[in-house]
Amino acid sequence: MDTPALDCLIVGAGPAGLTAAIYLARFHLRVALVDAGHSRAALIPRTHNHAGYPGGIEGKALLRLMRDQAAEFGVAVETALVERLARADALFVATAGNRDLKARTVLLATGVVNNQPPMAPEVHAEALQRGLLRYCPICDGYEASDKRIGVIGTGEHGHNEALFLRGFSRNVTLIAPEGEHGIEESHRRALEGAGVKLVNGPCHPLRITGETIVVPTPDGELAFDTVYPALGSLIRSDLALDLGAKANAEGCIEIDAHQRTSVEGLYAAGDVTRGLDQISHAMGQAGVAATTIRNDLARLKPILR
């Protein structure tokens, strides 16, 4: 006999996916949570702006606590990569490893991958753990207050990130990743007016020297207390795009106010959608998505105990 279809398949076990799993399980729905093991939250050495944790909490510790909480309601994380998502009549069929999962609805919480500056993988990992390399000025700009900050980037993205970080330190340098800066004149004037130094690239490979991270440039090597790459991200939205879901130019999945995508039965939450890339925001979206999924399913068939 065929296994009954899941009420919801959640793809991605970061803060968004785990929050949704907790909600959906507590709604007495049949849920599976599949994760490929690449949550950005796991890379956070310690976050200090996630409410409820005085002194901060490590990203891996937060995920572990959330997994434990989901397990209290019967949801275990299955480690696998969902390689394909298709429609079969009224159901979704997800291919993960050597098996297929059928579900009435799917929530994508697949997140994004930061584009990294040129540096050896082991150096990148050490720099992250030591706070020499940071990706989220909203999360940890405070920890860089009054320090020497380097920003790798150019154009509008580099301009925005450098000016944002200027609110934490007077010593901010914007370095073009390749060649000369491509910054429009009004942005250049704004940066110079704020005291942000502009340095042309190329600037690779980055390396650690003592307590600093060193950025080679044509004008010489520059040492910083911390460096922020402003190089954009790869949006993990392929599963949605393959189903024909709408997305913006960067690949972020378009959603309505209730986390529904343009494909019926498909929902999205967290960094894979356009919005503030923050743990708290992802968790809030997941709560909305899970409640919407429950109510949408109930309109098709009442959920009774």
Helices and strands as residue ranges (DSSP letters): E 6-11, H 15-26, E 31-35, G 40-43, H 59-72, E 77-79, E 82-88, E 91-96, E 99-108, E 112-114, H 121-130, H 137-140, G 142-144, E 149-152, H 155-166, E 172-175, H 185-193, E 197-199, E 207-209, E 212-217, E 220-224, E 226-229, E 233-235, H 238-242, E 266-268, H 279-300
